[in-house]
Amino acid sequence: MVWAIGFVILLVFLMIPILAIVLDSPVLHRLVESRKTGGLTAGDVEEMKKRLAILEDEVDDLGRAMQLLKDDTQFIQRLLESAEEKSAPKLPPTS
């Protein structure tokens, strides 16, 4: 019974800073502001569309860069393997 009371007290003490952080967050401030203004404005939507298009382009560029890096890595790996095969000494067969 005593541990339950201690647990509840600990929970209350932990909730105070968590609530302070959440209530002071920029996300909550924007949510409250958007509720006051009646939601997103047309300018906000257009800005979001532009930012989304930019992000999509960046993701495409990064995908192409990753593919080039993968191809380069495979090429270098093949070069290293062929160099190892050439430089490996050939042992005579044992009888």
Sequence and secondary structure as in RCSB ss.txt:
>XXXX:A:sequence
MVWAIGFVILLVFLMIPILAIVLDSPVLHRLVESRKTGGLTAGDVEEMKKRLAILEDEVDDLGRAMQLLKDDTQF
IQRLLESAEEKSAPKLPPTS
>XXXX:A:secstr
 HHHHHHHHHHHHHHHHHHHHHHT HHHHHHHHHHHHTS  HHHHHHHHHHHHHHHHHHHHHHHHHHHHHHHHHH
HHHHHHHHHHHHS       
